[in-house]
């Protein structure tokens, strides 16, 4: 714990724009910023939020090499950003270190995240908001895609298997997201809570897009329970892909696939991250105008 605390303090000292105090949970290992400094934005979720790039070699040793939409949004809105995302995070893994995971825990064991914590992302979020809820203007949350990837892997991409098991998988996503957002609101946070939904990897593929739509509908239903708004990345990417016949890969919004130079990876390129950031900013400003 002492070593972890010292490392955390060293990072805070290096980041001159961050607060200099920390909160240490009694009996736990999660650390969070205490009150101080500018207004903040907390971003939670998976590899999309992290700014992950597949097979990026030595770049993984420094998380500052990866820029996701939170960093772009924070700069535009003049908010200090705390990005607690983890590549491969599932809705269940967000809540428990023993739950099904799509690569987050192996990544954490080898490489640093944007924020340092040893417990769950949920624990970090609760500690952070416990210390910063009055200063936090925006909390973004992107989760659920890795739950879908686990389903596809378990079914070996068999359509009949996917169809049969999809209701249970979506039910688990709803339950977990309900727990996550309920916990966030339970800290007393009353600022903007935003779920950033998912884009289709290929809008011309009706089956793949239908799965994305079903996931997004589940996320929207959970968001509605807790007064959260949805940043509609699905529509933003769909509109941007229209000129390419709906093929997201041909728009430059996705990173190239290292294993296949004629295809794309599932992760947004910097152009895709900028479009996500624009969508988040527009949604946030619309909500704030409505509150005035």
N, C-alpha and C positions, 0 to 999 in steps of 0.2 A: 504493500500500500504506500509506504513512504517513497519508494522508488518511482511508483506511478505518479504520485503527487508532485514530486520534484520534476519529472519529465513534463507533466502538464503545465506546471508553473513556468518552466523554461520556454515552452511553446507560447504561452501567453505573453511572456516578456518579449519574445521575438515579434509577435503580432501586436504592434504598438497601438493599433486601433481598437483592440479588444479590452474588455474589462480586466482588472488585475486581481480580482478576488475570485475564489472558488468556493463551492459548497460541496462538502464531502458527506455523503449519506452514512449515517451511523450503521455499522454492521454490513455495509455494502461496498461495492467498488466503483460505483458510478460517480462521476464528477460532473459538475455543471457550473456554468458561469453564474456569479451573483450579480445583483443590481449594479449598474454603473455604465458610463459611456453612452453611445448613441442608441437610438431605437434599433431593434433587432428583428431578424427573420429567422425562423427555425425551419429547416427542410429535412424531411424524413422520407425514407424509401429505399429504392433499389439502385441498380446500375445506371438507369436513365438519369436519376438525380445525381449520382456520383460523377457522371461524365465519363463513364468507363469506355475504354477502347480495347478491343480484343487483341490478345497477343502483342502487347506493347513492351515486352521485355523489361529492361532495367528501369523504364519509366515508372513502374509500380512502386519503387522504393520512395518516391516523393509524391504524395497525393496532390500537391499543387500543380502537377503536370496535367491534371484532369479537371476540365471546366464543364460543369453542368449548368442547367438553366438557373439554379439558385444564385450563382455568382453573378450572372448577367442581370438578373432581376434586382439583386441587392445593390448593384452599382447604379442602376437606373432609378431606383426608389430611394437611394441614399440610406440604406439599412445595412447594419453589420450582419453578415450571414454566418450562421452556424449550420453546416451541412453534415448531418449525422448519418447519411445514407450508407448502405453497404451493398456492393454488387452481389446479386444472387439472393437477396433477402426475400423471404416469403411472408405472407401475412401471419402465419403461425410462428415462423422463426423470429419475427419482430417481437413476439411475446415470450418466447421460450427458447433457451439455448439447446434444448433437446428435441425440438420440433423439426419436422421435415424442412430441408434447406436446399437451395439450388446453387450453392457455392459461396455463400457469404462467410460461413465459419472457416473454411479452408483459406479464403482470401485474407481474412482478419488474422489468421495464425501466421501468415507469411509477410503481409504488407500492411502499412499504416492506412487508416481511414482519414478522412478530412478532420474528424473529431476523434479523440482518444477516449475509449471506454471499454471496460472488460465484461460488463454485464449485457443485458439486452438493449436494443435500440429503444424499446419502450421505457426501460428504466432511465436511460439518458434523457428522453423527452420529458418524463415526469419530473425529474430532478431539475432540468433546465427551466421548465415553466414554473416550478415551485419557487425558483430564484428570480425569474425574469418576466413573469406574466404581465406585469404593468408596463414593461418596456417593449414587449414583443408585439409587433403590429401584424405579423403574418406568419401562419404555420402552413406549410405545404406538405402534402402527403401523396406519394405515388407508390402504390403496392398492388399486387395481384397478378401481374404478368408471370412471375416465376411460379406461382401456384398453377397457372395454365401450362407452363412448360413442363412441370412435373407430371401433370396429367397426360400430356402428349407422350412423354417418355415412358410412363407406366403402360400406356396403351400401344406403344410402338407405332404411333400415328395411325392406328386402325380406326376408321371413322365410326364403326359400330360401337367399339369400346368407348371411344370418346363421348359419343352421344349418350350411352348408357350411364356413364359416370360423371357427366358434366353437372347435372343438378346437385349432386352431393358436393362436388368441388366448389361450385358457386355458393352453396349454402354455407360452407366452411369459410369462404372469403367474406361473406356478409357478416357472419358471426364474429370473426376476428376483427374486421374493420369496425364493427359496432363496439367491441371491447376497446379497441385502440382510441377511437374518437370519444368514447365515453370517458376513458381515462384522461384524455387531454382536457376535456371540458370539466372533469372532476377536479382539476388543479385550480379551478377558478378562472381559467383563461377565457376571456369573452371577446377576443379579437377575431380577425378573419381567419377561419379555418378552411383550407382549400384542398380539395382532392383534384389532382391533375390526372385526367384519364388517359387512355392509351390510344395510339394511332395504329392503323392497320399497316402491316408490312407490305401488303399488296391489295389495294382496293379493287383490283380487277379479279381477285380470287374470292368468289362469293363465300365459300366455306370458311376460309381463314378469317375473312372480315366478319362473318356472322359470330364467330367465337369472340372476337374483340368486342363486338357490339353487346354480346351477352355479359361479358365481364364488366364493361362500362355501365350497363344498366344496373348491375349488382352494386357497383361502387356508388352510383348515384342514389340508389335506394338507401344505402347505409349513411351517406352524407346527409340526406334529408332528415334523418332521425335526429341529427346533432346540430342542425343549423349550419352545416358546412356548404360551401358553394363548390361548383365543379368548373374547372378550367377545361374547356373542350378542345383538347389536343387532337382528338379524332377528326373533328370537322376542319380544323386548321390544316392538318396534313392532307386531308381529302381534297380540299380546295387547291392546295399547292400542287397536288399530284394530278389534277384533272387534265392538264395539258399533256401529260405523259400517259394518258389512258388509264390513270389510276395506279400506275406502277410506281410505288414510292421510291424504289431503288434508283429509278432513272431521273429523279429530281435533285439528287445531291443532298437529300435530307438524312441519309443513312451512311454510316461508315462502310467502306469496302470490306469484303469478306477475305481475310488473309488466306483462306484455303481455296478460294475460288474467285479469281480476279474478274469474272464476268457477273458476279453476284454481289449482294450486300449483306452486311451483318445486321443484327437486330437493333443495334444501338444507334442513336442519332449522331450525325456528324455535328460539327460546330454550327453549321447552317441550320440543322435540325434543332439544336439546342437554342439557337436564337429565336426560332419560330415558337418553340415552347415558352421561352421567356416572354416573348411578345404576348402570347396568349394569357400567361399568368398576370402580366402587368395590366392588360386590358380588363381582365376579370376583376382584379383587385381595385382598380380605379373606378370601375362601375359600381362595385359594392360600396366603396367609400363615398362616392357621390350620392348613392341612395341613402346613406346614413346621415348626410348633412341636412 
